[in-house]
Amino acid sequence: MAVLILVLHFAPISGGAGFAIQILWWVTFVVAVLWLLGFVFRSAGSGGSGGCWYRW
């Protein structure tokens, strides 16, 4: 009986974690694409001067 209760508690937690991890992978992919597009558009818009799109 205790094993059944543990499984019933563990299943929703692991399912929720799997969903959250899947969402984080998609967010990471979108951010990486936007980051790479920032480099492409900055280099095309700066006239080839090689300027940075960030300031330090």
SVG drawing of the C-alpha trace seen along z (x, -y; Angstrom):
<svg xmlns="http://www.w3.org/2000/svg" viewBox="-2 -51 37 53">
<polyline fill="none" stroke="black" stroke-width="0.4" points="0.0,0.0 2.8,-2.4 4.4,-1.7 1.2,-2.6 0.9,-5.9 4.5,-6.7 3.9,-6.0 0.7,-8.1 2.6,-11.0 5.7,-10.6 3.9,-10.4 2.4,-13.9 5.7,-15.4 7.8,-13.7 5.2,-14.5 5.2,-18.2 9.0,-18.3 9.2,-16.8 6.8,-19.4 8.8,-22.2 12.0,-20.9 10.5,-20.7 9.3,-24.3 12.8,-25.4 14.3,-23.7 12.0,-25.7 12.8,-28.9 16.5,-28.2 16.1,-27.6 14.2,-30.8 16.7,-32.9 19.6,-31.3 18.0,-32.1 17.3,-35.7 20.9,-36.1 22.3,-34.8 19.9,-37.0 21.2,-40.0 24.7,-39.3 23.5,-38.9 21.4,-42.1 24.0,-44.1 26.8,-43.1 24.6,-43.8 23.3,-47.1 26.7,-48.5 28.1,-48.5 30.7,-45.8 32.5,-47.9 32.3,-45.0 30.6,-47.0 29.2,-45.4 25.5,-45.4 26.2,-45.6 28.0,-48.3 30.3,-47.5"/>
</svg>
